[in-house]
Amino acid sequence: MFGPITLPFGVKMLFNTVKLKPNVTFDDVEMAVGELCSVVKETYGGAKGGFVGGQVFKFSGFVSDQGSLSESRTADDHYVIVTYWRSFEDHEKSHADKVFTNKFAALAAMCSETKELGYDMLWQGAPGG
């Protein structure tokens, strides 16, 4: 569940920003997020549905002075669920499936906002050689 992932070039990345309702903490949603991630991995992984890998992040509060062009140096507390898929069609098909929608509903009930945007991979690289 916590192992490294390898991303083949050309995967589609879905970036889902999740803001929790007031007085809801990650401890409150941790089980729902874990179950959701497990269902996606086991039900839609690989040839079963096009899921390649994923990650969950919590905003640390850090905003880079060096990498930010905006005057604003603030952002609301939020979480990010990043998933990688063979295609946007595979993603949409899985997320319309009742198995997924049942698990996502549990998380959504504790959220004030979620927004999932899709990205095409243009470059990837790693140090070394």
Salt bridges, closest charged atoms under 4 A:
GLU35 OE1 - LYS103 NZ 3.27
ASP65 OD1 - ARG73 NE 3.24
ASP76 OD2 - LYS19 NZ 3.37
ASP77 OD1 - LYS58 NZ 3.32
ASP90 OD2 - ARG86 NE 3.08
GLU92 OE2 - HIS91 ND1 2.77
GLU116 OE2 - HIS91 NE2 3.14
ASP120 OD1 - LYS12 NZ 2.59
